């Protein structure tokens, strides 16, 4: 081989070393994009955006505590629409003493005899609290109407009275935000089917969920009537399409932050104080019952 050929060979080799293979270039391009091929948000992009929003939610928490603000957030939607995951995304980095989640069980016989809203009112926020309702008094307009737990007269009265009641809430100083998560029938089917085969999610599939699944258009009519009667200027409904759960969570958290006039507190420099010296303290010879390190072992079964 000539010197020129050798030189050219070395040049090509160096160039090949500088240029990553096509497969790596494609992989890098995929990593750079915040979206998957199906248009949904990647986990990496989601977690990066969620980190920034969590920082803002902590600022909101501090503002609520300092000002004594009262915030009430309602989440409604079809089964499998992603209400629980959205609430978890909001609350996983804040204090449960400030962000309270209310998910009431079925009413007792005593509660059934009360004025309908009576069981919900005690859970409304006091000063310095953010209360999140995982389903709310709007059960009467949704599941109770569709499944026959309330009469038409009871539902009609609820829809007539609720705007005035919510106006009283708002005029008392409560910031009231109402969200409806809308999922497509195809995505709902996929999610509910996944619950059947996933032992971690079986608790999410109740007999009521199965009965409700077949009543898609009854729920659509109930939702439409609810919006028509209770979408007011002082307590409007906000709809989030949630087929892409990650995108829906980020959009909802951003919406919450935009609709609450919070201000981030001024941060003072924090330094850890010096830790005390042991003095006369002696570690006791106590027979501690240490939990064994079983990471990597087979999971226990019932």
Secondary structure, DSSP 4 states (H G I P E B T S, - for coil): --HHHHHHHHHHHHHHHHSPPHHHHHHHHHHHSSB-TTSPBPHHHHHHHHHHHHHHHHHHHHHHHHHT-EEEEEEEESTTSSHHHHHHHHHTTS-TTTEEEE---SPPHHHHTS-TTHHHHTTS--TTEEEEEES-GGGTTTHHHHTTSS-HHHHHHHHHHHHHHHHHHHHTTEEEEEEEEE--HHHHHHHHHHHHH-TTTGGG--HHHHHHHTTHHHHHHHHHHHHHHH--SSS-EEEEE-SSHHHHHHHHHHHHHHTS---PPPPPP--PPPPPP-TT---------PPP--TTSPPP--
